[in-house]
Amino acid sequence: MKISERNLHAHELLGLYVECIEPFSKVRHSGYVYNETKNQLWIKTSKGIKKLLKKSYIFIFNINGVAVKIKGQTILGNPEERIKKI
């Protein structure tokens, strides 16, 4: 199944470009998803690898030229369990 804005929450995120926004502060990070665990996304930025808690951020992925905004709560859980939902 092709990745789209509708099925992003159940797809593999590794290698996707993402902007990460912490809602209650001005903290922003952008880069490529390097690794993913149950509660964290590891983002490879120009300054190194950042480990971000999923539940603390809003993520904006670029899918086929479309900016897709998704709350970290939506992608919580083991990546392999999320992928089985496809």
For each residue, the residues with C-beta under 8 A, 3 or more apart:
1: 7 86
2:
3: 7 8 11 12 63
4: 7 8 63 64
5: 8 63 66 68
6:
7: 1 3 4 10 11 86
8: 3 4 5 11 61 63 68 70
9: 70 74 75 82
10: 7 82 83 85 86
11: 3 7 8 82 83 86
12: 3 79 83
13: 16 18 33 36 41 61 75 79
14: 33 34 35 36
15: 32 33
16: 13 32 33 61 62 63
17: 30 31 32 61 62
18: 13 30 31 32 33 41 43 59 60 61 62
19: 28 29 30 59 60
20: 28 29 30 41 43 50 52 57 58 59 60
21: 27 28 57 58 59 60
22: 25 26 27 28 56 57 58
23: 57 58
24:
25: 22
26: 22
27: 21 22
28: 19 20 21 22
29: 19 20 43 45 50 52
30: 17 18 19 20 43 45
31: 17 18 34 43 44 45 46 50
32: 15 16 17 18 43 44
33: 13 14 15 16 18 36 41 42 43 44
34: 14 31 42 43 44 49
35: 14 41 42
36: 13 14 33 40 41 42 79
37: 40 42 79
38: 76 77 78 79
39: 53 54 55 76
40: 36 37 51 52 53 54
41: 13 18 20 33 35 36 51 52 54 57 59 72 75
42: 33 34 35 36 37 49 50 51 52
43: 18 20 29 30 31 32 33 34 49 50 52
44: 31 32 33 34 48 49
45: 29 30 31 48 49 50
46: 31
47: 50
48: 44 45
49: 34 42 43 44 45
50: 20 29 31 42 43 45 47
51: 40 41 42
52: 20 29 40 41 42 43 56 57
53: 39 40 56 57 72
54: 39 40 41 57 72 73 75 76
55: 39 72 73 76
56: 22 52 53 72
57: 20 21 22 23 41 52 53 54 72
58: 20 21 22 23 69 70 71 72
59: 18 19 20 21 41 69 70 71 72 75
60: 18 19 20 21 67 68 69 70
61: 8 13 16 17 18 67 68 70
62: 16 17 18 65 66 67 68
63: 3 4 5 8 16 66 68
64: 4
65: 62
66: 5 62 63
67: 60 61 62
68: 5 8 60 61 62 63
69: 58 59 60
70: 8 9 58 59 60 61 74 75
71: 58 59 74
72: 41 53 54 55 56 57 58 59 75 76
73: 54 55 76
74: 9 70 71
75: 9 13 41 54 59 70 72 82
76: 38 39 54 55 72 73
77: 38 81 82
78: 38 81 82
79: 12 13 36 37 38 82 83
80: 83 84
81: 77 78 84 85
82: 9 10 11 75 77 78 79 85
83: 10 11 12 79 80 86
84: 80 81
85: 10 81 82
86: 1 7 10 11 83
